[in-house]
Amino acid sequence: MPPALPSLPIEAVLGDLIGALDARPNAVLVAPPGAGKTTRVPLALLDAVWREDRRIIVLEPRRLAARAAAERMASLLGERVGDTVGLRVRLGSKVSGRTRIEVVTEGVFARMILDDPELTGIAAVLFDEFHERSLDADLGLALALDAQSGLREDLRLLAMSATLDGARVARLMHDAPVIASEGRAHPVETRYLDRDPGRRIEEAMAEAVERALRAEPGSVLAFLPGQGEILRVERLLRERLERFPEVDLAPLYGALERGEQDRAVRPSPPGRRKVVLATSIAETSLTIEGVRVVVDSGLARVPVYEPDLGLTRLVTVRASRAAVDQRRGRAGRTEPGLCYRLWSEAATGALEPFTKPEILSADLAGLVLDCAAWGVADPAALPFLDPPPAPALAEAKALLAGLGALDADGRLTPDGARLRALPLPPRLARMVVGAGRHGRAAARDAADLAAVLVERGLGGDAVDLTERVERFRRDRAGRAEDMRRLAAGWAKAAEPAPGEGEAPPLGALLALAYPDRIARARGRPGEFVLANGRGGGLDPALALAREPFLAVAEIVGKAASARILAAAPLGLDAIETLFADRIESRTVVAFDPAARALRARAQRRLGALTLGERILPAPADEAGARRLARGIADLGLDALPWSKAALQWRERVRFLHRAEGDPWPDLSDAALAATVEDWLGPHLVGRTRLDEVGSDTVFEALQALLPWTLRARLDAEAPTHVEVPTGSRIPVDYGAEEPVLAVRVQELFGLGHHPTLGGGRVPLVLHLLSPAQRPIQITRDLPGFWRGSWAGVRADMRGQYPRHPWPEDPATAAPTRRAKPRGT
C-alpha cells in the first residue's frame, strides 16, 4: 500500500481480512459508509500471495458507482483509469494489459462468468454493496460459488456491505468468516417532520430543503423515489432558491448524462454549496463532498413483476430501515451532520428491516436463460441466498419456450444461444434477432429501439417510441454516441440477412418482443385492451391515442387504471404477417343480455384481441340451447315465462324437499340456476331467443326433474287443494316456508282434528277468515283453538256478523257456506 494513502477506518481490519482470505477462499466484510471498503480493500489485496499475477474483479451495483470507485482508486495510486485500475461498464471500458483491478457492474460480471465459467486470469471477485441484493448480484454470486465448487477451488469471493445480514451470507458462502469494521462516522442529528399524507411529496421536500438551507451550512442531499419527483422538486426549488444565490441545484439519477452526474458528485467550488436531488443511486458507494444535511422522503421506487400478466411495473414503496439508515449516514461522512426525515419517528419502527431482494419480485426470464446457458435447467438448484419464486420461474420458462429459447426439458436451444449472445433482456434480444431476418436495416432499427428501452432517458420521455428513436438518432451527446455504437454491435451480432429491403415499422418490430402487449383501441380515444387481457390508457390528446393498434413496451399501474408509458403504432397488416401462426379463427356463440338472444360471430383473435369478425346465424343446436339456457339464468329465473300452474307445482315440490329432503329435488332459485343447462337446455333445442320459449316448455322441463315414482306421492302429500267439511276444495298456498290454507271458519265447523300434509307429518297453517274473508286467527292446532280462544273470537264476531252462525261448540256444529236465513 503506497505510504501517501490517507488513513481510513477500514485499515484497522485489513490485516484480519487478508489473513482470512489467505486461509480460506471466502469471506464477508461488514463496514459502515465512509469506512473505505470500496477503494481500500481491492488495493490491499493486490499484494496477496494467492493473487499471483491475476486480476481482482470488483462489482458495483451501478455505472456511476463503478466509475467513481475506479477513478478514486486510480487517483490514490497516482494513475489514470485503465492502468492498474480498470473499468468495464456497458457504455465504455478502460482496461489494459497493466490492469490488475477491474471495476465492473454486476450485469457485466454475470456475462463474464457465463462466457468463461473458469474465470480465467481472475484471482478474486469482490461483491461491493451486496446488501442491495440486485438480481444480477444474486446470480453472479450463485454462479461464482458454483464455479468455485466445481472448477476453481482457488477462487476468492468476498461479499462487502454496510448493512448486511452477515451471518446469513456467510452460511451461503460455506461458513465464511465475517470481518466487521466499526468505521468512523460522525454524529448525525435526526429530526422528524411528519409530512401530512395528503400533501404531495414534492411540496414537502421543497419546503424541507429550503428550511435546511436557512438553518444549516453546507450542502444538502435530498432522497426522492424517482426521476419524475426529482424534476418536479427541481422546478419548485428554482423558484424558492432565488434568495440563495450561492446554492446550485444538481439532480442525480441513472438516466443523466455523465457530465451531469459528475457535477452532482464533485465538490462545490469555494464559497458555493449545492442541493443534490437524488434517487437511491446515492445511498451507497458514492461520497458527495460537502454534504452535511440529508433530507429523506423515506420512499423508494422498485420494480415488481406480475407473472400472470408478464409485466413489470415500478411501484413506490417505503424504504427499508437499512436504506434510511444508509441515507442518514451520508450526512456524517466528513463532519457532524443533520438528517431531516419526512415522516414521524414512530413510523420508523414499522419499516421493513432490509430492502426486499429483487429476485423475489423480478421478471426472471433473463435469469432462467442465463442458468440454461450455465447448464442448469432449474435455477433453484444453484446456491441463491433467496430461492427464486416458483410462479415467476414458471412464467419465465413459458416465455422463453414461446420465444424458442428453451426446449421442453428447459435446455438452451440454438435460438436461445443467439438470444443470450446479445447483452439484452430476452424479449428485446428476440426482437433484434427476429428483425435481422428482414435485413440489415430492420436489425439496426430494432437495435436502436432496444437502446432507448434499456437506457432510460435516451431520446426523451415521449410515449411514442418512434419519436424517441428519431431523437436518439439525432442526439450528439456522449451517452447517445456510446449507445449508438453499442446498438450497431447488437445489430451486427444478430447476423442479419443480406440485402437492404424495406424494414418493418418500429411498431411491428416491437411486437416481436411483446406479442402479448399488442393493443387494440376500445372505442374512445386513448382506451386500449392488450392481447394479455389487460386494459391500458393514454392521454386522449396524443396522436397515438387515435391509432387502431399499438405495440406496448411499458405500462404501469393496476389493471383498472393502467397507463401506457411507451408504445409504437402498429398496423393490422403487420399483425397478420408477423403472427399468422398465432392468430386463431373460431366461431363464438354468446348470449346477448340486451337482445335476450343468442349471437354468433366468426372471429379472428390474437390472445384476448379480436382482429376481425362477421355475424353468423345463431345455432339452434344442443350446444346453442345450453348457452341460451345459461344466458337466461344469468338474467334471472324470473325472466322465464312462468305459468301459475308451474309456479305452484314448483312450490309443492319445494315444500316436500324441505320436509323430507331426498329424494325430492331441490328446486330453489340457486339450484335451478346452477343446473339450468341440464334441465332447461334440452327443451330449448331449436330456439335461439327468450321470446321463443313458452310457459308450457318451462313447465314441461321443470316436471321432468321429478321422477315418475314421486309424482303420485306429490299429489297425495302436497295436493293443490284440500277438501274442507263443507265439501269445498280450497287451494293450498305453498309459497311461504310452511303451507297455508286460508278458509272461512264456518266451513271448518265439525272438524275435530287439524288437517296435515306430507303424509300426516306437516300441519297446515290455517288462516281462519271471517265471513268477509278477513283474517281472524292463525293456528296450527285447530282442536286447541276450538277449546281455547274460540270463545273470545265468537264474542267479537257475533256482533259484527249476526247473520252468520257462531256456535258455542264449533267442533260438533254443522259446517256451512251460507249465512242464517232471515228471521232466525
C-alpha positions in Angstrom: 0.0 0.0 0.0 1.6 3.3 -1.0 2.5 5.4 2.0 0.8 8.5 0.6 -2.7 6.9 1.0 -4.8 8.6 3.7 -5.8 6.6 6.7 -9.3 5.2 6.7 -11.2 3.2 9.3 -11.2 0.0 7.2 -7.4 -0.2 7.7 -7.9 -1.5 11.3 -9.4 -4.8 9.9 -7.4 -5.1 6.6 -4.9 -7.5 8.3 -7.8 -9.7 9.6 -9.4 -9.7 6.1 -6.2 -10.6 4.3 -5.5 -13.3 6.8 -9.0 -14.7 6.4 -8.6 -14.9 2.6 -5.1 -16.4 2.9 -6.6 -19.2 5.0 -10.0 -19.7 3.2 -11.5 -18.9 -0.2 -14.4 -16.8 1.1 -15.1 -14.0 3.5 -17.8 -11.4 4.4 -16.9 -7.8 5.3 -19.4 -5.6 7.1 -18.3 -2.0 7.2 -20.3 1.2 7.5 -20.4 4.0 4.9 -17.3 6.0 4.8 -15.1 3.2 6.1 -13.2 2.9 2.8 -14.0 -0.6 1.9 -14.8 0.1 -1.7 -11.5 1.6 -2.6 -9.0 0.3 0.0 -9.8 -3.4 0.2 -9.1 -4.1 -3.5 -5.8 -2.1 -3.3 -4.8 -4.0 -0.1 -5.4 -7.4 -1.9 -3.0 -6.5 -4.7 -0.1 -7.9 -2.5 -1.9 -11.1 -1.5 0.2 -14.2 -2.3 -2.7 -16.1 -3.8 -3.4 -13.3 -6.3 -0.2 -14.1 -8.2 -0.5 -12.1 -11.4 -4.2 -12.4 -11.8 -6.9 -9.7 -11.7 -9.2 -8.7 -8.9 -12.8 -8.1 -10.0 -14.8 -5.5 -8.0 -18.6 -5.5 -8.6 -20.6 -2.3 -8.2 -24.4 -2.1 -8.5 -24.4 0.9 -10.9 -22.3 2.5 -13.6 -21.9 5.7 -11.6 -20.6 3.9 -8.6 -18.3 1.8 -10.7 -16.8 4.8 -12.4 -16.4 6.7 -9.1 -14.7 3.7 -7.4 -12.3 3.2 -10.4 -11.4 6.9 -10.5 -10.8 7.1 -6.8 -8.6 4.0 -6.7 -6.6 5.2 -9.7 -6.1 8.7 -8.2 -4.9 7.1 -4.9 -2.2 5.3 -7.0 -1.4 8.4 -8.9 -2.5 6.8 -12.1 -5.3 7.0 -14.7 -8.2 4.6 -15.0 -7.1 1.9 -17.4 -3.7 1.4 -15.8 -3.6 -0.7 -12.6 -7.2 0.0 -12.0 -9.6 -0.5 -15.0 -13.3 -0.1 -15.6 -15.7 -2.2 -17.6 -19.3 -1.0 -17.9 -21.9 -1.0 -20.7 -21.1 2.4 -22.1 -17.4 2.2 -22.3 -14.5 0.3 -20.8 -11.0 1.3 -19.9 -8.7 -1.7 -19.4 -5.2 -2.5 -20.5 -2.5 -5.2 -20.2 -1.4 -3.5 -16.9 -4.8 -3.7 -15.3 -4.9 -5.7 -12.1 -8.1 -4.4 -10.5 -11.1 -4.3 -12.8 -14.3 -2.5 -11.6 -17.4 -3.8 -13.3 -21.1 -3.5 -12.9 -23.0 -6.6 -11.7 -24.6 -7.2 -15.0 -21.3 -7.2 -16.9 -19.9 -9.7 -14.4 -22.8 -12.1 -15.0 -21.9 -12.2 -18.7 -18.2 -12.5 -17.9 -18.7 -15.7 -15.9 -21.2 -17.2 -18.3 -18.8 -16.7 -21.2 -15.9 -18.0 -19.1 -17.1 -20.2 -16.2 -13.5 -20.8 -15.1 -12.9 -17.0 -14.8 -9.5 -17.4 -16.4 -6.9 -15.0 -15.1 -9.1 -13.8 -12.2 -8.0 -14.4 -8.6 -10.9 -12.8 -6.7 -14.3 -11.4 -7.1 -15.5 -8.7 -4.6 -19.2 -8.1 -4.4 -19.5 -4.5 -3.1 -22.7 -3.2 -1.6 -24.2 -6.7 -1.7 -27.0 -5.7 0.6 -28.8 -4.1 -2.3 -29.5 -7.6 -3.5 -29.9 -6.9 -7.2 -30.9 -9.8 -9.4 -27.5 -9.6 -11.2 -25.6 -9.7 -7.9 -27.5 -12.7 -6.6 -27.0 -14.5 -9.9 -23.3 -13.5 -10.0 -22.7 -14.9 -6.5 -24.6 -18.1 -7.2 -22.6 -18.7 -10.4 -19.3 -17.8 -8.7 -20.0 -20.2 -5.8 -21.0 -22.9 -8.2 -17.8 -22.4 -10.3 -15.7 -22.3 -7.1 -17.1 -25.7 -6.0 -16.6 -27.4 -9.4 -13.9 -25.6 -11.3 -12.0 -23.0 -9.3 -11.3 -24.0 -5.7 -8.6 -21.3 -5.5 -11.1 -18.5 -6.5 -11.5 -15.9 -3.7 -15.0 -14.5 -3.1 -15.7 -11.5 -0.8 -19.1 -10.0 -0.1 -19.0 -6.5 1.2 -21.7 -4.2 2.6 -22.6 -1.6 5.1 -26.0 -3.1 6.1 -25.9 -6.8 5.6 -27.1 -9.9 7.4 -23.5 -11.1 7.6 -24.2 -14.4 9.3 -26.8 -15.4 6.7 -24.5 -14.5 3.8 -21.6 -16.3 5.5 -23.6 -19.5 5.7 -24.3 -19.3 2.0 -20.6 -18.9 1.3 -19.7 -22.1 3.1 -19.5 -20.7 6.6 -17.1 -17.9 5.6 -15.6 -15.8 8.4 -17.3 -12.4 9.0 -15.0 -9.4 9.5 -16.6 -6.2 10.8 -15.2 -2.7 10.8 -16.6 -0.1 13.2 -15.9 2.7 10.9 -15.6 6.4 11.8 -19.0 8.0 11.3 -19.5 11.5 12.6 -22.6 12.1 14.8 -25.8 12.8 12.9 -28.8 14.5 14.5 -32.2 13.3 13.2 -35.3 15.5 13.0 -38.7 14.1 12.1 -41.0 16.5 10.1 -44.1 14.2 9.9 -45.4 15.0 6.5 -49.2 15.2 6.1 -50.0 12.1 4.0 -52.4 14.2 1.9 -49.7 16.6 0.9 -47.6 16.0 -2.2 -44.1 14.7 -1.5 -42.6 17.3 -3.9 -44.1 20.2 -2.0 -43.0 18.8 1.4 -39.5 18.1 0.1 -39.0 21.6 -1.4 -40.1 23.2 1.8 -37.8 20.9 3.9 -34.8 21.7 1.6 -35.4 25.4 1.9 -35.7 25.1 5.7 -32.4 23.2 5.8 -30.6 25.8 3.7 -31.8 28.6 6.0 -30.8 26.8 9.2 -27.7 24.9 8.3 -24.4 25.5 6.5 -23.1 23.0 3.9 -24.6 21.2 1.0 -27.9 19.2 1.1 -28.5 15.7 -0.3 -32.2 15.0 -0.8 -33.5 11.5 -1.5 -36.6 11.1 -3.7 -38.1 7.9 -5.2 -37.6 8.7 -8.9 -36.7 10.9 -11.8 -40.2 12.4 -12.1 -40.2 13.6 -8.5 -36.7 15.0 -8.8 -37.6 17.1 -11.8 -40.7 18.4 -10.1 -38.9 19.3 -6.9 -36.2 21.0 -9.0 -38.8 23.2 -10.6 -40.2 24.1 -7.2 -36.8 24.9 -5.8 -35.7 27.1 -8.6 -38.4 29.5 -7.6 -37.6 29.2 -3.8 -33.8 29.5 -4.1 -33.7 32.9 -5.7 -32.8 34.1 -2.2 -29.8 31.7 -2.1 -27.5 32.8 -4.9 -24.6 30.7 -3.6 -26.6 27.4 -4.0 -26.5 25.2 -7.1 -29.1 22.6 -7.9 -27.9 19.2 -9.1 -30.2 16.3 -10.0 -28.7 12.8 -9.8 -30.3 9.8 -11.4 -29.3 7.0 -13.7 -30.6 8.5 -16.9 -28.5 11.7 -16.7 -25.6 12.3 -18.9 -22.2 11.5 -17.4 -21.2 15.2 -17.2 -24.4 16.0 -15.2 -23.8 13.1 -12.8 -20.2 14.2 -12.3 -21.4 17.8 -11.5 -23.6 16.4 -8.8 -20.8 14.3 -7.2 -17.8 16.6 -7.4 -17.1 19.2 -4.6 -18.7 22.6 -4.9 -16.3 25.5 -5.7 -15.1 27.6 -2.7 -17.9 29.8 -1.5 -20.7 27.8 -3.0 -22.8 24.9 -1.9 -25.3 22.7 -3.6 -28.6 20.8 -3.3 -28.3 17.3 -4.8 -31.7 15.7 -5.6 -31.0 12.0 -5.9 -32.7 8.6 -6.2 -31.4 5.7 -4.2 -28.4 5.8 -6.5 -26.7 8.0 -3.9 -27.4 5.6 -0.9 -24.1 3.7 -1.2 -20.7 3.7 -2.9 -20.7 7.4 -3.6 -19.2 10.1 -1.4 -20.6 13.5 -2.3 -18.2 16.1 -0.9 -19.5 18.9 1.3 -22.8 17.2 2.2 -23.7 17.6 5.9 -27.5 17.7 5.6 -29.7 14.9 4.3 -33.5 15.3 3.6 -35.1 11.9 3.2 -38.5 11.4 1.7 -38.5 7.8 3.0 -39.6 6.5 -0.3 -38.1 4.2 -3.0 -39.2 3.0 -6.4 -38.8 -0.7 -7.0 -39.8 -3.0 -9.9 -42.5 -5.5 -9.2 -43.1 -8.3 -11.7 -46.7 -9.6 -12.2 -46.2 -13.2 -13.5 -49.9 -13.6 -14.5 -49.6 -10.6 -16.9 -46.0 -10.8 -17.8 -45.5 -7.2 -16.9 -43.0 -5.4 -14.6 -44.3 -2.2 -13.1 -42.5 0.3 -10.9 -44.0 0.8 -7.5 -43.3 3.5 -5.0 -42.8 1.9 -1.5 -41.5 2.9 1.9 -37.7 2.5 2.0 -36.4 -0.2 4.4 -34.7 0.7 7.8 -31.4 -0.3 6.4 -31.9 2.0 3.4 -32.9 5.0 5.5 -30.0 4.4 7.9 -27.7 4.4 4.9 -29.2 7.7 3.7 -28.9 9.2 7.2 -25.2 8.2 7.3 -24.5 10.3 4.2 -24.8 13.4 6.4 -21.9 12.2 8.7 -19.3 11.2 6.1 -16.9 14.0 6.7 -18.3 16.0 9.6 -21.2 16.1 12.1 -24.4 16.4 10.2 -28.2 16.6 10.3 -30.9 14.4 8.8 -34.5 15.6 8.2 -37.0 12.7 7.8 -40.4 13.5 6.2 -42.2 11.0 8.5 -42.9 10.5 12.1 -40.4 8.9 14.5 -42.9 6.2 15.4 -43.2 5.2 11.7 -39.5 4.2 11.6 -40.1 1.1 13.7 -42.7 -0.2 11.2 -40.3 -0.1 8.2 -39.0 -3.4 6.8 -35.6 -4.3 8.2 -33.9 -4.7 4.8 -34.7 -3.9 1.2 -36.6 -6.8 -0.5 -34.3 -8.8 -2.7 -35.0 -8.2 -6.4 -35.1 -11.9 -7.1 -38.3 -12.2 -5.1 -40.2 -9.7 -7.3 -38.5 -9.5 -10.7 -39.0 -10.9 -14.1 -36.8 -14.0 -14.1 -36.7 -14.6 -17.8 -33.1 -13.4 -18.1 -32.0 -15.4 -15.1 -33.6 -18.6 -16.4 -31.9 -18.0 -19.8 -28.5 -17.5 -18.2 -28.9 -20.5 -16.0 -29.8 -22.6 -19.0 -26.6 -21.3 -20.6 -24.8 -22.4 -17.5 -26.3 -25.9 -17.9 -28.8 -25.7 -15.1 -32.4 -26.2 -16.1 -33.8 -25.5 -12.6 -32.3 -22.2 -11.2 -33.4 -23.3 -7.7 -30.6 -25.9 -7.8 -28.0 -23.0 -7.6 -26.9 -21.5 -4.3 -29.1 -18.4 -4.1 -29.4 -16.6 -0.8 -33.2 -16.5 -1.5 -34.5 -19.1 -3.9 -36.4 -17.7 -6.9 -40.2 -17.9 -6.5 -41.8 -20.9 -8.4 -44.6 -18.9 -10.1 -42.1 -16.4 -11.6 -39.9 -19.2 -12.7 -42.8 -21.0 -14.4 -43.8 -17.8 -16.2 -40.2 -17.2 -17.3 -39.8 -20.7 -18.6 -43.1 -20.4 -20.5 -42.0 -17.1 -22.0 -38.6 -18.5 -23.1 -40.2 -21.6 -24.5 -42.6 -19.3 -26.5 -39.5 -17.4 -27.8 -38.0 -20.6 -28.9 -35.1 -20.1 -26.5 -35.7 -23.3 -24.4 -36.7 -26.8 -25.3 -39.2 -29.0 -23.5 -36.6 -30.0 -20.9 -35.5 -26.4 -20.2 -32.3 -26.7 -22.1 -30.9 -23.9 -24.3 -31.8 -24.1 -27.9 -29.7 -22.7 -30.8 -32.1 -19.8 -31.0 -31.7 -19.4 -27.2 -27.9 -19.2 -27.6 -28.4 -16.5 -30.2 -30.6 -14.5 -27.9 -28.2 -14.9 -25.0 -25.3 -13.7 -27.2 -26.9 -10.2 -27.1 -26.5 -8.3 -23.8 -30.2 -7.5 -23.8 -33.3 -8.8 -21.9 -34.6 -11.9 -23.7 -37.6 -10.1 -25.2 -35.5 -7.4 -26.7 -32.9 -9.9 -27.9 -35.7 -11.8 -29.6 -36.8 -8.5 -31.3 -33.3 -7.8 -32.6 -32.7 -11.3 -33.8 -36.1 -11.6 -35.4 -35.7 -8.2 -37.1 -32.4 -9.5 -38.6 -34.3 -11.9 -40.7 -35.8 -8.8 -42.6 -32.3 -7.5 -43.4 -29.7 -5.1 -42.0 -31.9 -2.0 -41.9 -34.5 -3.8 -39.8 -31.8 -5.2 -37.5 -30.5 -1.7 -36.9 -33.9 -0.2 -36.3 -34.6 -2.9 -33.7 -31.2 -2.4 -32.1 -31.9 1.4 -31.8 -35.3 0.7 -30.4 -33.7 -1.7 -27.8 -31.2 1.0 -26.9 -33.9 3.6 -26.0 -35.7 0.9 -23.9 -32.7 -0.3 -21.9 -31.0 3.1 -21.4 -33.7 5.2 -19.7 -33.9 8.7 -20.8 -32.4 8.3 -24.2 -34.5 10.1 -26.9 -36.6 11.9 -24.2 -39.7 10.6 -22.5 -42.3 10.7 -25.2 -44.8 7.8 -25.1 -44.4 7.3 -28.9 -41.2 5.2 -29.3 -41.0 6.2 -32.9 -40.4 9.8 -31.7 -37.8 8.7 -29.1 -35.8 6.7 -31.6 -35.7 9.6 -34.0 -34.5 11.9 -31.3 -31.9 9.3 -30.1 -30.5 9.2 -33.7 -30.2 13.0 -33.8 -28.7 13.3 -30.3 -25.0 14.2 -30.3 -24.3 13.8 -26.6 -21.7 11.4 -25.4 -24.1 8.9 -23.9 -26.1 8.7 -27.2 -23.0 8.3 -29.2 -21.9 5.4 -27.0 -25.3 3.7 -27.2 -25.4 4.1 -31.0 -22.1 2.2 -31.2 -23.4 -0.5 -28.9 -26.6 -0.8 -30.9 -24.6 -1.1 -34.1 -22.8 -4.1 -32.5 -26.1 -5.7 -31.5 -27.5 -5.4 -35.0 -24.3 -7.0 -36.4 -24.4 -9.8 -33.8 -28.0 -10.6 -34.9 -26.5 -11.9 -38.2 -29.0 -10.0 -40.4 -30.0 -11.4 -43.7 -28.1 -9.8 -46.6 -29.7 -7.0 -48.5 -31.4 -3.7 -47.6 -35.0 -4.5 -48.1 -37.7 -2.3 -46.6 -37.6 -2.6 -42.8 -40.9 -3.2 -41.0 -42.3 -0.3 -39.0 -41.0 0.1 -35.4 -44.3 -1.0 -34.0 -44.1 -4.3 -35.9 -40.5 -4.8 -34.6 -41.6 -4.0 -31.0 -44.4 -6.6 -31.4 -41.8 -9.2 -31.9 -40.6 -8.5 -28.3 -44.1 -8.1 -26.8 -46.7 -10.0 -28.7 -48.7 -10.3 -25.5 -48.9 -6.5 -25.4 -50.3 -5.8 -28.8 -53.2 -3.4 -28.0 -56.4 -2.6 -29.9 -58.4 0.5 -29.4 -61.6 0.0 -27.4 -63.6 2.8 -28.9 -62.9 6.1 -27.1 -59.6 7.8 -27.9 -56.8 6.6 -25.5 -58.5 3.4 -24.3 -57.0 0.1 -25.3 -57.1 -3.6 -24.5 -54.0 -5.7 -24.7 -53.6 -9.2 -26.0 -52.9 -10.4 -22.5 -56.4 -9.2 -21.5 -55.2 -6.1 -19.6 -56.6 -2.6 -20.2 -54.4 0.4 -20.7 -54.9 4.1 -21.3 -53.2 7.1 -23.0 -53.7 10.8 -22.8 -56.5 11.3 -25.4 -54.7 14.3 -26.8 -51.7 12.2 -28.0 -51.7 11.1 -31.7 -51.1 7.5 -30.5 -54.5 7.7 -28.7 -56.2 7.6 -32.1 -54.3 4.6 -33.5 -56.3 1.4 -34.1 -53.5 -0.8 -32.9 -50.4 -0.3 -30.7 -47.4 -2.4 -29.7 -46.8 -1.5 -26.0 -43.4 -1.8 -24.4 -44.1 -0.3 -20.9 -47.2 0.0 -18.9 -47.7 0.9 -15.2 -50.5 0.8 -12.7 -53.1 -1.8 -11.9 -55.5 -3.3 -14.5 -58.3 -0.8 -13.6 -56.1 2.3 -14.2 -53.0 1.1 -16.1 -51.1 3.9 -18.0 -49.2 3.2 -21.2 -45.7 4.8 -21.0 -44.1 3.6 -24.1 -45.6 2.3 -27.4 -45.5 2.5 -31.1 -48.3 2.4 -33.8 -48.9 -1.0 -35.4 -50.9 -1.9 -38.5 -53.3 -4.8 -38.8 -51.4 -6.0 -41.9 -48.2 -6.2 -39.8 -50.0 -8.2 -37.2 -51.4 -10.6 -39.8 -47.9 -11.1 -41.3 -45.9 -11.4 -38.1 -48.3 -13.6 -36.1 -50.1 -15.6 -38.7 -49.3 -18.8 -36.8 -50.8 -17.4 -33.5 -54.0 -16.0 -34.9 -57.0 -18.2 -34.2 -60.1 -18.4 -36.3 -63.1 -19.5 -34.3 -66.9 -19.2 -34.0 -68.1 -17.6 -30.9 -71.6 -18.1 -29.7 -72.7 -15.9 -26.8 -76.0 -14.8 -25.1 -76.7 -11.1 -25.6 -78.5 -9.9 -22.5 -79.8 -6.8 -24.2 -81.4 -8.7 -27.0 -82.2 -11.7 -24.8 -81.0 -13.9 -27.7 -78.0 -15.9 -28.9 -75.5 -14.1 -31.1 -72.9 -15.9 -33.2 -69.8 -14.4 -34.7 -66.9 -15.7 -36.7 -63.8 -14.2 -35.1 -60.1 -14.0 -35.8 -58.3 -13.5 -32.5 -54.8 -12.9 -31.2 -54.8 -13.6 -27.5 -57.6 -11.5 -26.0 -57.8 -9.3 -29.1 -60.4 -9.6 -31.7 -58.8 -8.7 -35.0 -61.9 -9.1 -37.1 -65.3 -10.7 -37.0 -68.5 -11.2 -39.0 -72.1 -12.1 -37.9 -73.4 -15.6 -38.4 -76.8 -17.1 -37.8 -77.2 -18.3 -34.2 -77.0 -22.1 -34.0 -80.2 -23.8 -32.9 -78.4 -27.0 -31.9 -77.9 -28.6 -28.5 -74.9 -26.5 -27.6 -76.7 -23.3 -28.5 -79.7 -24.4 -26.4 -77.4 -24.8 -23.4 -75.9 -21.4 -23.9 -79.4 -19.9 -24.2 -80.4 -21.6 -21.0 -77.3 -20.2 -19.2 -77.9 -16.8 -20.6 -81.5 -16.8 -19.4 -80.4 -17.9 -15.9 -77.9 -15.1 -15.8 -80.7 -12.7 -16.4 -82.5 -14.2 -13.5 -85.0 -17.1 -13.5 -87.8 -14.5 -13.2 -87.2 -13.8 -16.8 -88.7 -17.1 -17.8 -92.5 -17.2 -18.7 -93.8 -19.0 -15.6 -97.4 -20.0 -15.5 -99.4 -20.1 -12.3 -99.6 -23.9 -12.5 -95.8 -24.2 -12.9 -95.1 -21.9 -10.0 -97.5 -23.8 -7.7 -96.1 -27.2 -8.8 -92.6 -25.9 -8.1 -93.6 -24.7 -4.7 -95.3 -28.0 -3.8 -92.1 -29.9 -4.7 -90.0 -27.4 -2.7 -92.3 -27.9 0.3 -91.7 -31.7 0.3 -88.0 -31.2 -0.2 -87.9 -29.0 2.9 -90.0 -31.5 4.8 -88.2 -34.7 3.7 -85.0 -33.8 1.8 -84.0 -36.5 -0.6 -85.4 -38.0 -2.8 -87.3 -34.7 -3.6 -85.2 -32.5 -6.0 -84.0 -29.0 -4.9 -86.0 -26.5 -7.0 -84.7 -23.4 -5.3 -83.5 -20.4 -7.4 -79.9 -21.2 -6.7 -80.2 -24.9 -7.5 -82.1 -24.3 -10.7 -79.7 -21.6 -11.9 -76.7 -23.8 -11.2 -78.1 -26.7 -13.3 -80.1 -24.7 -15.9 -78.2 -26.1 -18.8 -79.1 -29.6 -17.8 -82.8 -29.3 -17.0 -83.9 -26.5 -19.3 -81.3 -26.7 -22.1 -82.6 -29.9 -23.8 -86.1 -28.4 -24.0 -84.7 -25.3 -25.9 -83.2 -27.1 -28.9 -84.4 -25.2 -32.0 -84.8 -21.9 -30.2 -82.3 -19.0 -30.1 -84.3 -16.3 -28.3 -86.0 -16.0 -24.9 -89.3 -14.8 -26.5 -89.4 -18.2 -28.4 -89.7 -20.0 -25.1 -93.3 -20.6 -23.9 -94.7 -21.3 -20.4 -95.6 -24.8 -21.4 -91.9 -25.5 -22.3 -90.8 -24.3 -18.9 -93.4 -26.4 -17.0 -92.5 -29.4 -19.0 -88.8 -29.0 -18.3 -89.5 -28.5 -14.7 -91.7 -31.5 -14.3 -89.0 -33.7 -15.9 -87.0 -33.1 -12.8 -89.4 -35.2 -10.7 -89.1 -39.0 -11.1 -92.2 -40.8 -12.1 -92.1 -42.7 -8.8 -92.7 -39.5 -6.9 -95.5 -37.9 -8.9 -98.3 -39.9 -7.2 -96.8 -39.0 -3.8 -96.7 -35.3 -4.9 -100.5 -35.3 -5.4 -101.2 -37.2 -2.2 -98.8 -35.4 0.1 -98.8 -31.9 -1.4 -102.2 -31.6 -3.0 -103.1 -28.5 -4.9 -106.4 -28.2 -2.8 -107.7 -29.5 0.5 -111.4 -30.5 0.9 -113.0 -29.0 4.0 -116.1 -30.3 5.8 -118.5 -28.2 3.6 -117.1 -30.1 0.6 -115.3 -27.0 -0.8 -111.9 -27.6 -2.3 -109.6 -24.8 -1.0 -106.3 -24.1 -2.7 -103.1 -24.5 -0.6 -100.5 -21.7 -0.7 -97.0 -23.3 -0.8 -95.2 -20.0 -1.4 -94.3 -19.5 2.3 -91.9 -21.5 4.4 -95.0 -23.5 5.6 -98.1 -24.4 3.5 -101.1 -22.2 4.2 -104.8 -22.8 3.9 -107.0 -19.7 4.0 -110.6 -20.7 4.7 -113.7 -19.2 6.3 -114.0 -20.5 9.8 -117.7 -21.6 9.3 -116.5 -24.2 6.7 -114.4 -26.0 9.3 -117.2 -26.5 11.9 -117.5 -30.1 12.9 -113.7 -30.8 12.2 -112.2 -32.3 15.3 -108.7 -32.8 14.1 -106.0 -30.5 12.5 -105.5 -31.0 8.7 -102.0 -32.1 7.7 -99.8 -32.7 4.6 -96.8 -34.7 3.8 -98.3 -38.0 4.8 -99.5 -36.5 8.1 -96.1 -35.2 9.1 -96.7 -31.4 8.5 -99.6 -29.5 9.9 -101.2 -26.9 7.6 -101.1 -23.4 8.8 -104.7 -22.4 8.9 -105.6 -18.8 8.2 -109.2 -18.6 9.6 -111.2 -16.0 7.9 -114.3 -14.0 8.8 -117.4 -14.1 6.5 -115.9 -11.0 4.8 -112.7 -13.0 4.1 -110.6 -11.1 6.7 -108.2 -13.0 9.0 -109.4 -13.6 12.5 -107.0 -16.2 13.7 -103.8 -18.2 12.6 -103.5 -21.6 14.1 -101.5 -24.9 13.8 -103.8 -26.6 16.3 -107.5 -26.4 15.3 -108.9 -28.5 18.2 -106.9 -26.4 20.7 -108.4 -23.3 19.0 -111.9 -24.6 19.4 -111.3 -25.3 23.1 -109.4 -22.1 23.8 -109.6 -18.8 22.1 -112.7 -19.5 20.1 -114.9 -18.1 22.8 -113.3 -14.7 22.6 -113.4 -14.8 18.8 -117.1 -15.8 18.9 -117.9 -12.9 21.2 -116.3 -10.4 18.8 -117.6 -11.9 15.6 -121.3 -12.3 16.7 -121.8 -8.5 16.9 -120.1 -7.9 13.6 -121.7 -10.7 11.6 -125.1 -11.5 13.4 -126.5 -13.3 10.3 -123.7 -16.0 10.5 -123.6 -18.9 12.9 -121.2 -18.7 15.9 -121.9 -21.8 17.9 -120.6 -22.4 21.3 -119.1 -25.8 20.3 -117.9 -25.5 16.7 -116.3 -28.9 16.9 -119.8 -30.5 16.8 -121.6 -27.9 14.8 -122.6 -28.3 11.2 -120.3 -26.6 8.6 -121.8 -24.1 6.3 -121.0 -21.8 3.4 -124.1 -19.6 4.0 -125.5 -17.1 6.4 -128.5 -18.0 8.6 -131.9 -17.5 6.9 -133.5 -14.1 7.7 -135.7 -14.1 10.8 -133.8 -16.9 12.5 
